[in-house]
Amino acid sequence: MRESIQGLSTNLKSPKFIELAAFFILLLTLTSLDVPPIYHTLSILLLVAGVIVTALSVIRPHHYITSASVLTLMVLATGMLQFNYIPSLALWLLILIRLIFSNTKYTVSLVLLTVAVGLLSLIFAHFLLPAISLSAKQEDILNFVIVFTDILIVGYHICSLVIRLRQKNQMLTQQQARIDTLVNVTNKLTRFLPPQIWQPIVKNNTKVEVINQRRKLTILFSDIVGFTDLSDHISPDHLANILNTYLDRMTQVSQKYGATLDKFLGDGLLCYFGDIGGNDRDNAIACASMAIEMRREMEVLRHQWRLLGFEGLHVRMGINTGYCYVGNFGSRNRMTYTVVGKEANFASRLESAAQNNQILISESTFNLIGHVHHCQTVGQFKFKGFQDAMNVWELLEPKSESMQQTDWVDFSLPGFNLHLNFHDIRNYDKNDITNQLKSALALVEEKHNKQ
């Protein structure tokens, strides 16, 4: 009941069929002029019908019957004037405006109705009604009243359009601001998830639910050896800078190879291949290549940290291939995308057993990458949580005769460190690098000759 009253109040404040005002003013003016009695009778009948239609426009302003009734009354009024006076043309202008503002799905039927009623009213008035004969003064009064009313109604519509356009622009501005805020927030939130997870949600509106599936994954665990001891001797600011630098480099490498970076585990990380498909062998090879490049990046970082006075930081990794459950775990209100299973635990055990700068892999991983990467057997290990001893292999740097070796040089001695990664060297830097190497070689020879 309250909603109905509020709707009526709104319709009264902003009438949908303001054109009826011209209709009423025309008929009231016509009844006050010296016209044949038949016109007085018709005017009174149309006035009564106009009151009913006005009530209908307040109650049901958007209904087809309301629009059809308003147009019919206005066309009948023009027909009664026999289309001979300026008021008739003014009413037709308002009829055209009403057709423009009508519901688009009713436009065709309303146009046909208007034409049909107009023709019928014209024929009726021409053959059945006497001609209207007005004095010049009466004609001027009628023309002025209707044209003035017409101008006011057209002005009302123009003002309404301007107001609506401003409101639309304001709404669009607010919506754009909300969209920009959502995009900004989304961009920030995506930093906490791997691209393989958030991209389907953002781009395809994928449903998010607690669901997981069994997949064959190649899993890598990695952490920094010596980080805990270092944390006892340096300030938290330096410690955070070292950790963030390391994690940033490792993230770049994992993205380069298309790994799913699950999470950071303190000074370590967990990532895997195969959760979004792909060939098992290709996934294992990509994971091994990624691990080797991570170890190389750690060599670069270790040299940089050594120059800053931070010694003893090394990386160790464990890789295993096997079936695990991967997907969303948790509740409807809070969930996380991760991997669960014995094979993931085995990869973690391999990482814990690895020495400084060592990458240990399981036999299942070796069987997939042994024909591509250089590996050597380490022996059998007994791991916590596993009854049988496991064969373990070590992933080594590529052999010196392989093509991969020509793209990487890493050599260190006390007081000397040489690290070259030809994939990252830009063409326009090659001359500077060559000149620096020549200068360094000349300096070494000069110092050697003096000794």
Rosetta blueprint (number, residue, H / E / L):
1 M L
2 R H
3 E H
4 S H
5 I H
6 Q H
7 G H
8 L H
9 S H
10 T H
11 N H
12 L H
13 K H
14 S L
15 P L
16 K L
17 F L
18 I L
19 E L
20 L H
21 A H
22 A H
23 F H
24 F H
25 I H
26 L H
27 L H
28 L H
29 T H
30 L H
31 T H
32 S H
33 L L
34 D L
35 V L
36 P L
37 P H
38 I H
39 Y H
40 H H
41 T H
42 L H
43 S H
44 I H
45 L H
46 L H
47 L H
48 V H
49 A H
50 G H
51 V H
52 I H
53 V H
54 T H
55 A H
56 L H
57 S H
58 V H
59 I H
60 R L
61 P L
62 H L
63 H L
64 Y H
65 I H
66 T H
67 S H
68 A H
69 S H
70 V H
71 L H
72 T H
73 L H
74 M H
75 V H
76 L H
77 A H
78 T H
79 G H
80 M H
81 L L
82 Q L
83 F L
84 N L
85 Y L
86 I H
87 P H
88 S H
89 L H
90 A H
91 L H
92 W H
93 L H
94 L H
95 I H
96 L H
97 I H
98 R H
99 L H
100 I H
101 F H
102 S L
103 N L
104 T H
105 K H
106 Y H
107 T H
108 V H
109 S H
110 L H
111 V H
112 L H
113 L H
114 T H
115 V H
116 A H
117 V H
118 G H
119 L H
120 L H
121 S H
122 L H
123 I H
124 F H
125 A H
126 H H
127 F H
128 L H
129 L L
130 P L
131 A L
132 I L
133 S L
134 L L
135 S L
136 A H
137 K H
138 Q H
139 E H
140 D H
141 I H
142 L H
143 N H
144 F H
145 V H
146 I H
147 V H
148 F H
149 T H
150 D H
151 I H
152 L H
153 I H
154 V H
155 G H
156 Y H
157 H H
158 I H
159 C H
160 S H
161 L H
162 V H
163 I H
164 R H
165 L H
166 R H
167 Q H
168 K H
169 N H
170 Q H
171 M H
172 L H
173 T H
174 Q H
175 Q H
176 Q H
177 A H
178 R H
179 I H
180 D H
181 T H
182 L H
183 V H
184 N H
185 V H
186 T H
187 N H
188 K H
189 L H
190 T H
191 R H
192 F H
193 L L
194 P L
195 P H
196 Q H
197 I H
198 W H
199 Q H
200 P H
201 I H
202 V H
203 K H
204 N H
205 N L
206 T L
207 K L
208 V L
209 E L
210 V L
211 I L
212 N E
213 Q E
214 R E
215 R E
216 K E
217 L E
218 T E
219 I E
220 L E
221 F E
222 S E
223 D E
224 I E
225 V E
226 G L
227 F H
228 T H
229 D H
230 L H
231 S H
232 D L
233 H L
234 I L
235 S L
236 P H
237 D H
238 H H
239 L H
240 A H
241 N H
242 I H
243 L H
244 N H
245 T H
246 Y H
247 L H
248 D H
249 R H
250 M H
251 T H
252 Q H
253 V H
254 S H
255 Q H
256 K H
257 Y H
258 G L
259 A L
260 T E
261 L E
262 D E
263 K E
264 F E
265 L E
266 G L
267 D L
268 G E
269 L E
270 L E
271 C E
272 Y E
273 F E
274 G L
275 D L
276 I L
277 G L
278 G L
279 N L
280 D H
281 R H
282 D H
283 N H
284 A H
285 I H
286 A H
287 C H
288 A H
289 S H
290 M H
291 A H
292 I H
293 E H
294 M H
295 R H
296 R H
297 E H
298 M H
299 E H
300 V H
301 L H
302 R H
303 H H
304 Q H
305 W H
306 R H
307 L H
308 L L
309 G L
310 F L
311 E L
312 G L
313 L L
314 H E
315 V E
316 R E
317 M E
318 G E
319 I E
320 N E
321 T E
322 G E
323 Y E
324 C E
325 Y E
326 V E
327 G E
328 N E
329 F E
330 G E
331 S L
332 R L
333 N L
334 R L
335 M E
336 T E
337 Y E
338 T E
339 V E
340 V E
341 G L
342 K H
343 E H
344 A H
345 N H
346 F H
347 A H
348 S H
349 R H
350 L H
351 E H
352 S H
353 A H
354 A L
355 Q L
356 N L
357 N L
358 Q L
359 I E
360 L E
361 I E
362 S E
363 E H
364 S H
365 T H
366 F H
367 N H
368 L H
369 I H
370 G L
371 H L
372 V L
373 H L
374 H L
375 C E
376 Q E
377 T E
378 V E
379 G E
380 Q E
381 F E
382 K L
383 F L
384 K L
385 G L
386 F L
387 Q L
388 D L
389 A L
390 M E
391 N E
392 V E
393 W E
394 E E
395 L E
396 L L
397 E L
398 P L
399 K L
400 S L
401 E L
402 S L
403 M H
404 Q H
405 Q H
406 T H
407 D H
408 W E
409 V E
410 D E
411 F E
412 S E
413 L E
414 P L
415 G L
416 F E
417 N E
418 L E
419 H E
420 L E
421 N E
422 F L
423 H L
424 D L
425 I L
426 R L
427 N H
428 Y H
429 D H
430 K H
431 N H
432 D H
433 I H
434 T H
435 N H
436 Q H
437 L H
438 K H
439 S H
440 A H
441 L H
442 A H
443 L H
444 V H
445 E H
446 E H
447 K H
448 H H
449 N H
450 K H
451 Q L
